[in-house]
Amino acid sequence: MAAIHPIPKIPSPSGPSDFRPISVSPILCRILERIVVRQYIYPSLLCPPYLQTISDQFAFRPCGATTAALISILHTITSMLANNKYVIVYAVDFSKTFDTVRHSNLFQKYANTHLPDFIYNWLECFFRIHSHCTLFENQLSDPLDISASIVQGYVIGPASYVVTASDLHPVSSHNVIVKYADDTYLILFLPIIRIPAKPRSSTSNSGPTAITLNSIDPSPRKLYLLSQGPADKQVYHQPPPIVQGFERVQRISVLGVTLTYNLSMTTHIDNIITSCARV
């Protein structure tokens, strides 16, 4: 059993959704989780062919980092611009991704890794007999069992999310997806995208620029579209049509770095200098 300590997401929270449910578990439990992750889960993720399924994930895995994700995104965009008039970047933030993961789907994917049987059984037991209570303003709620969610605050949670999101891929091989935890960036040069209304398996979802979804809540919370034209400013190209549900913007925040439509980071640098000047 773990105690949830709600952490405010915004300065003045007004409801439960404005809090981040960070779970605090016993120290011995976290030590054991760290041993399982480092000695068994991470090595199993590095074994082929599973390594290829998480090659587009840059968080919560060995050799993954924010810097590597940013380099991959910029390299992909500039490479596509060499042969295309424009490139579109869809920044998708799925709603409550960690909380909506179904344990049954998670363990179907764990079964495809190279985990020893006794570690798989230990993980299944770890998630199956889990319960939570909430500590808020010195009041403790009654414990309740849970059958879903990747618990935030547990050592084993982030690694399990990597396994959960391993089957989130673009249908078309011409497009590229870059994932950093639940921050997902779909990079393409075709102005069509389709996100299914309900979770589907990868075989039932079709379309040239769709992303497959399985066991992840497909209700996007934040949707943006960034159109990037060619480097030659003297040449004008008709911008791609706006996709329903998306907003075309001149700049987006990519993993904390503000990126403009012409791949300039001047705005980001100006914001940092301005912040430093206030200190």
Backbone hydrogen bonds in HBPLUS format (Angstrom, degrees):
<---DONOR---> <-ACCEPTOR-->    atom                        ^
c    i                          cat <-CA-CA->   ^        H-A-AA   ^      H-
h    n   atom  resd res      DA  || num        DHA   H-A  angle D-A-AA Bond
n    s   type  num  typ     dist DA aas  dist angle  dist       angle   num
A0002-ALA N   A0131-SER O   3.12 MM 129  6.61 152.8  2.20 147.3 152.2     1
A0133-CYS N   A0002-ALA O   3.05 MM 131  6.46 145.3  2.17 159.1 166.5     2
A0003-ALA N   A0024-VAL O   3.26 MM  21  5.37 166.2  2.28 147.5 143.7     3
A0024-VAL N   A0003-ALA O   2.85 MM  21  5.37 163.2  1.88 145.6 150.6     4
A0004-ILE N   A0133-CYS O   2.67 MM 129  6.04 168.1  1.69 157.2 160.7     5
A0135-LEU N   A0004-ILE O   2.93 MM 131  5.96 170.4  1.94 157.7 159.6     6
A0005-HIS N   A0022-ILE O   2.79 MM  17  5.45 171.6  1.80 164.4 161.6     7
A0007-ILE N   A0020-ARG O   2.96 MM  13  4.96 164.4  1.98 136.9 142.0     8
A0020-ARG N   A0007-ILE O   2.62 MM  13  4.96 165.1  1.64 143.7 148.5     9
A0009-LYS N   A0018-ASP O   2.76 MM   9  5.50 169.3  1.77 158.6 154.8    10
A0018-ASP N   A0015-GLY O   3.01 MM   3  5.59 159.9  2.06 118.6 125.1    11
A0019-PHE N   A0016-PRO O   3.14 MM   3  5.64 159.2  2.19 119.9 121.0    12
A0022-ILE N   A0020-ARG O   2.98 MM   2  5.96 121.3  2.34 115.1  98.9    13
A0023-SER N   A0152-GLN O   2.84 MM 129  6.10 173.7  1.85 157.3 158.9    14
A0029-CYS N   A0026-PRO O   3.07 MM   3  5.31 123.6  2.40 101.1 115.1    15
A0030-ARG N   A0026-PRO O   3.19 MM   4  6.62 154.1  2.26 150.2 157.2    16
A0031-ILE N   A0027-ILE O   3.00 MM   4  6.27 152.2  2.08 148.4 156.0    17
A0032-LEU N   A0028-LEU O   3.07 MM   4  6.27 161.0  2.11 145.3 149.8    18
A0033-GLU N   A0029-CYS O   2.94 MM   4  6.19 156.6  2.00 148.2 155.2    19
A0034-ARG N   A0030-ARG O   2.96 MM   4  6.14 157.7  2.01 145.0 150.6    20
A0035-ILE N   A0031-ILE O   3.10 MM   4  6.41 152.1  2.18 146.1 153.2    21
A0036-VAL N   A0032-LEU O   3.05 MM   4  6.35 161.5  2.08 151.4 155.9    22
A0037-VAL N   A0033-GLU O   2.89 MM   4  6.14 163.0  1.92 156.7 161.3    23
A0038-ARG N   A0034-ARG O   2.95 MM   4  6.02 171.9  1.95 150.8 153.3    24
A0039-GLN N   A0035-ILE O   2.93 MM   4  5.79 162.5  1.96 148.7 154.3    25
A0040-TYR N   A0036-VAL O   2.99 MM   4  5.39 140.3  2.16 132.9 140.8    26
A0041-ILE N   A0036-VAL O   3.07 MM   5  6.45 161.2  2.11 148.5 154.4    27
A0042-TYR N   A0037-VAL O   2.88 MM   5  5.89 176.1  1.89 164.0 163.8    28
A0044-SER N   A0040-TYR O   3.14 MM   4  6.16 148.3  2.24 139.2 147.8    29
A0044-SER N   A0041-ILE O   3.09 MM   3  5.17 118.2  2.49  98.1 113.5    30
A0045-LEU N   A0041-ILE O   3.04 MM   4  6.35 142.4  2.19 150.6 161.3    31
A0045-LEU N   A0042-TYR O   3.12 MM   3  5.16 126.3  2.42  98.5 112.3    32
A0046-LEU N   A0043-PRO O   3.25 MM   3  5.22 136.9  2.44  94.5 106.0    33
A0047-CYS N   A0044-SER O   3.41 MM   3  5.44 163.7  2.44 100.9 105.5    34
A0051-LEU N   A0047-CYS O   3.19 MM   4  5.67 139.3  2.36 118.6 126.8    35
A0052-GLN N   A0049-PRO O   3.16 MM   3  5.78 138.4  2.34 113.2 121.9    36
A0053-THR N   A0050-TYR O   3.02 MM   3  5.30 134.8  2.23 104.8 117.1    37
A0054-ILE N   A0051-LEU O   3.33 MM   3  5.61 148.1  2.44 103.8 112.0    38
A0057-GLN N   A0054-ILE O   3.08 MM   3  5.22 165.1  2.11 112.1 114.6    39
A0179-LYS N   A0056-ASP O   2.80 MM 123  5.93 166.4  1.82 176.5 172.1    40
A0058-PHE N   A0179-LYS O   2.79 MM 121  6.14 159.7  1.83 157.2 163.0    41
A0064-GLY N   A0061-ARG O   3.21 MM   3  5.49 147.6  2.32 136.7 131.7    42
A0069-ALA N   A0065-ALA O   3.15 MM   4  6.47 152.4  2.23 144.6 152.0    43
A0070-LEU N   A0066-THR O   2.97 MM   4  6.28 160.5  2.00 156.4 161.1    44
A0071-ILE N   A0067-THR O   2.98 MM   4  6.20 160.7  2.02 151.8 157.1    45
A0072-SER N   A0068-ALA O   3.00 MM   4  6.15 157.0  2.05 144.2 150.5    46
A0073-ILE N   A0069-ALA O   2.97 MM   4  6.23 158.5  2.02 150.9 156.3    47
A0074-LEU N   A0070-LEU O   3.01 MM   4  6.22 173.2  2.02 155.0 156.4    48
A0075-HIS N   A0071-ILE O   2.89 MM   4  5.94 160.3  1.93 149.1 155.4    49
A0076-THR N   A0072-SER O   2.94 MM   4  6.01 157.2  2.00 145.0 151.3    50
A0077-ILE N   A0073-ILE O   3.04 MM   4  6.26 163.2  2.07 151.6 155.8    51
A0078-THR N   A0074-LEU O   3.04 MM   4  6.18 174.9  2.04 153.7 155.2    52
A0079-SER N   A0075-HIS O   2.97 MM   4  6.02 151.4  2.06 143.8 151.9    53
A0080-MET N   A0076-THR O   3.00 MM   4  6.18 156.3  2.06 148.0 153.9    54
A0081-LEU N   A0077-ILE O   3.01 MM   4  6.24 149.1  2.10 148.8 157.8    55
A0082-ALA N   A0079-SER O   3.29 MM   3  5.45 149.3  2.39  99.5 108.2    56
A0083-ASN N   A0080-MET O   3.21 MM   3  5.91 157.4  2.27 116.6 121.4    57
A0087-VAL N   A0228-GLN O   2.99 MM 141  5.18 142.4  2.14 133.7 145.4    58
A0228-GLN N   A0087-VAL O   2.92 MM 141  5.18 152.5  2.00 149.0 157.3    59
A0088-ILE N   A0188-LEU O   2.67 MM 100  5.37 173.9  1.67 177.1 178.1    60
A0188-LEU N   A0088-ILE O   2.98 MM 100  5.37 163.0  2.00 153.9 159.5    61
A0089-VAL N   A0226-LEU O   3.06 MM 137  5.13 150.3  2.15 136.7 146.0    62
A0226-LEU N   A0089-VAL O   3.14 MM 137  5.13 147.6  2.25 134.5 143.9    63
A0090-TYR N   A0186-LEU O   2.85 MM  96  5.06 171.6  1.86 151.5 153.3    64
A0186-LEU N   A0090-TYR O   2.91 MM  96  5.06 159.1  1.96 147.3 150.6    65
A0092-VAL N   A0184-THR O   2.85 MM  92  5.25 170.1  1.86 164.2 166.0    66
A0184-THR N   A0092-VAL O   3.15 MM  92  5.25 164.8  2.17 160.3 160.5    67
A0093-ASP N   A0222-LYS O   3.37 MM 129  5.25 150.0  2.46 141.0 145.7    68
A0221-ARG N   A0093-ASP O   2.82 MM 128  5.64 171.5  1.83 155.7 158.7    69
A0095-SER N   A0219-SER O   3.24 MM 124  6.00 162.6  2.27 143.3 147.9    70
A0150-ILE N   A0098-PHE O   2.64 MM  52  5.04 159.7  1.68 148.8 155.7    71
A0149-SER N   A0101-VAL O   2.73 MM  48  4.70 162.1  1.76 145.5 151.7    72
A0106-LEU N   A0102-ARG O   3.07 MM   4  6.36 157.9  2.12 150.9 157.9    73
A0107-PHE N   A0103-HIS O   3.03 MM   4  6.24 158.1  2.08 152.0 155.2    74
A0108-GLN N   A0104-SER O   3.18 MM   4  6.42 135.2  2.39 136.8 148.5    75
A0109-LYS N   A0105-ASN O   3.23 MM   4  6.53 146.6  2.35 144.9 152.3    76
A0109-LYS N   A0106-LEU O   3.18 MM   3  5.34 126.4  2.49  96.0 108.8    77
A0110-TYR N   A0106-LEU O   2.91 MM   4  6.25 149.4  2.01 142.3 152.2    78
A0111-ALA N   A0107-PHE O   3.04 MM   4  5.96 142.5  2.19 130.2 138.6    79
A0112-ASN N   A0109-LYS O   3.03 MM   3  5.31 148.7  2.14 104.7 113.9    80
A0113-THR N   A0110-TYR O   3.09 MM   3  5.37 162.7  2.12 109.7 115.2    81
A0119-ILE N   A0116-PRO O   3.13 MM   3  5.41 129.7  2.39 104.0 116.7    82
A0120-TYR N   A0116-PRO O   3.03 MM   4  6.36 160.9  2.07 156.5 162.4    83
A0121-ASN N   A0117-ASP O   2.90 MM   4  6.14 162.5  1.94 153.4 157.9    84
A0122-TRP N   A0118-PHE O   3.05 MM   4  6.08 146.0  2.16 128.4 137.8    85
A0123-LEU N   A0119-ILE O   2.88 MM   4  6.13 158.3  1.93 151.2 156.2    86
A0124-GLU N   A0120-TYR O   2.94 MM   4  6.19 161.5  1.97 151.0 156.1    87
A0125-CYS N   A0121-ASN O   3.02 MM   4  6.19 156.3  2.08 145.0 150.9    88
A0126-PHE N   A0122-TRP O   2.85 MM   4  6.02 151.0  1.93 144.2 153.4    89
A0127-PHE N   A0123-LEU O   3.02 MM   4  6.31 156.4  2.08 156.1 159.3    90
A0128-ARG N   A0124-GLU O   2.94 MM   4  5.93 147.0  2.05 140.1 150.3    91
A0129-ILE N   A0125-CYS O   3.27 MM   4  6.18 167.3  2.28 150.7 150.2    92
A0146-ILE N   A0130-HIS O   3.19 MM  16  6.04 152.7  2.27 140.9 142.6    93
A0132-HIS N   A0144-LEU O   2.86 MM  12  5.46 154.6  1.93 147.4 151.3    94
A0144-LEU N   A0132-HIS O   2.86 MM  12  5.46 148.0  1.96 146.4 155.3    95
A0141-SER N   A0134-THR O   2.96 MM   7  5.28 155.7  2.02 143.6 151.5    96
A0136-PHE N   A0139-GLN O   2.97 MM   3  5.33 161.9  2.00 150.7 152.5    97
A0139-GLN N   A0136-PHE O   3.03 MM   3  5.33 150.8  2.12 108.5 117.5    98
A0157-GLY N   A0154-TYR O   3.32 MM   3  5.25 145.5  2.45  95.3 104.8    99
A0160-SER N   A0156-ILE O   3.13 MM   4  6.21 149.9  2.22 143.3 151.9   100
A0161-TYR N   A0157-GLY O   2.96 MM   4  6.27 140.4  2.12 148.3 160.2   101
A0161-TYR N   A0158-PRO O   3.10 MM   3  5.04 123.3  2.44  91.6 106.4   102
A0162-VAL N   A0158-PRO O   3.19 MM   4  6.58 147.8  2.30 146.7 154.0   103
A0163-VAL N   A0159-ALA O   3.37 MM   4  6.74 153.3  2.44 142.0 147.9   104
A0164-THR N   A0160-SER O   2.93 MM   4  6.21 152.4  2.01 143.6 151.9   105
A0165-ALA N   A0161-TYR O   2.89 MM   4  6.12 161.4  1.93 158.8 160.8   106
A0166-SER N   A0163-VAL O   3.33 MM   3  5.19 162.8  2.37 102.4 106.3   107
A0168-LEU N   A0165-ALA O   3.21 MM   3  5.46 163.4  2.24 117.0 116.7   108
A0212-THR N   A0169-HIS O   2.94 MM  43  5.63 166.5  1.96 162.9 159.5   109
A0171-VAL N   A0210-ALA O   2.85 MM  39  5.64 166.4  1.87 166.0 163.4   110
A0175-ASN N   A0172-SER O   3.31 MM   3  5.78 161.8  2.35 110.8 115.6   111
A0176-VAL N   A0187-ILE O   3.01 MM  11  5.21 169.2  2.02 153.8 157.3   112
A0187-ILE N   A0176-VAL O   2.77 MM  11  5.21 177.1  1.77 170.2 170.5   113
A0178-VAL N   A0185-TYR O   2.88 MM   7  5.18 157.8  1.93 146.4 154.0   114
A0185-TYR N   A0178-VAL O   2.91 MM   7  5.18 156.3  1.97 149.6 157.1   115
A0180-TYR N   A0183-ASP O   2.89 MM   3  5.19 163.6  1.92 153.9 159.2   116
A0183-ASP N   A0180-TYR O   3.07 MM   3  5.19 158.4  2.12 130.5 128.3   117
A0200-ARG N   A0213-LEU O   3.25 MM  13  5.76 136.9  2.45 128.9 137.6   118
A0204-SER N   A0201-SER O   3.19 MM   3  5.58 142.2  2.34 107.6 117.0   119
A0225-LEU N   A0247-GLU O   2.79 MM  22  5.64 131.7  2.03 158.7 147.2   120
A0249-VAL N   A0225-LEU O   2.90 MM  24  6.02 165.4  1.92 170.5 168.1   121
A0235-VAL N   A0232-ASP O   3.38 MM   3  5.93 163.1  2.41 112.6 117.0   122
A0246-PHE N   A0243-VAL O   2.99 MM   3  5.58 158.1  2.04 143.4 144.4   123
A0261-TYR N   A0250-GLN O   2.71 MM  11  5.18 125.2  2.01 163.5 158.6   124
A0252-ILE N   A0259-LEU O   2.95 MM   7  5.51 156.0  2.01 152.6 156.0   125
A0259-LEU N   A0252-ILE O   2.79 MM   7  5.51 171.6  1.80 171.7 171.2   126
A0254-VAL N   A0257-VAL O   2.75 MM   3  5.09 162.9  1.78 149.9 143.8   127
A0257-VAL N   A0254-VAL O   3.04 MM   3  5.09 163.5  2.07 108.3 113.4   128
A0260-THR N   A0264-SER O   3.20 MM   4  5.38 165.5  2.22 151.1 155.1   129
A0263-LEU N   A0260-THR O   2.99 MM   3  5.25 150.6  2.08 122.6 120.7   130
A0269-ILE N   A0265-MET O   3.00 MM   4  6.32 162.7  2.03 156.4 160.8   131
A0270-ASP N   A0266-THR O   2.84 MM   4  6.05 162.0  1.87 154.5 159.9   132
A0271-ASN N   A0267-THR O   2.97 MM   4  6.14 155.1  2.03 145.9 152.3   133
A0272-ILE N   A0268-HIS O   3.08 MM   4  6.38 154.1  2.15 146.8 153.5   134
A0273-ILE N   A0269-ILE O   2.95 MM   4  6.23 163.8  1.98 154.5 158.6   135
A0274-THR N   A0270-ASP O   2.88 MM   4  6.06 158.3  1.93 148.2 154.6   136
A0275-SER N   A0271-ASN O   2.95 MM   4  6.12 156.0  2.01 144.7 151.0   137
A0276-CYS N   A0272-ILE O   2.94 MM   4  6.19 156.4  1.99 149.5 156.0   138
A0277-ALA N   A0273-ILE O   2.96 MM   4  6.17 144.7  2.09 143.0 152.7   139
A0278-ARG N   A0275-SER O   3.21 MM   3  5.36 138.4  2.39  97.7 108.7   140
A0279-VAL N   A0276-CYS O   3.23 MM   3  5.41 143.0  2.38 101.0 110.8   141
